[in-house]
Amino acid sequence: MPASPPSGVGLEGLRGAAAGCRACELWEPATQTVFGEGPETARIVFVGEQPGDQEDRKGEPFVGPAGRLLDRALADAGIERRDAYVTNAVKHFRFTPTGKRRIHQSPGAEHIRACRPWLEAEFEVLKPEVVVCLGATAAKALISPSFRITKERGKLMPWTPPGVAAAEAGDDEADEEAPAQTWMLATAHPSAILRTPEEARAAAFDALVADLRVVAGALA
């Protein structure tokens, strides 16, 4: 069953409500909900797949190895992370226990559906100018199930956030609050770069930075 976020409570209110989310079974083995982080004034939103092991333990998105790589790529592209909002399509860590380790397991379509209302609620508050999908899961959740990052990455596409679309349909004043156009761009997830063979990793990182420079140009 999809989550039912409260309305009109801002990001802090949403974060508090999401802490008790039981919309799918992933809450039970996970340590905690990992909600998005960043200012309500953020012009850019990064959407990843789901929190990883370190994010699950700390309760913050993109604080593990993939997050550090993203920070480096953002700096190289001229984007301040503190000016961005980072979140995930799924807010709980899905994993398989293997001995003392917890091995990442991709979320299923049912988990993405259950968590989608949280993402829509975040968009409704943020009204971003640019949304960046990090990896295939986020791109398929927000653009199309048939989306292929290998073919379409790095391209700015006009896009209407679902939460904003709902507000515009029911409120004539929403047009004044929302940006004239929201842009979407999909690129590789930082964790995919970390898994790239060492001899090709630098090129994969440079490709991520090149995509983020497109985003920086759109914000200029």
Disulfide bonds with the S-S distance in Angstrom:
none
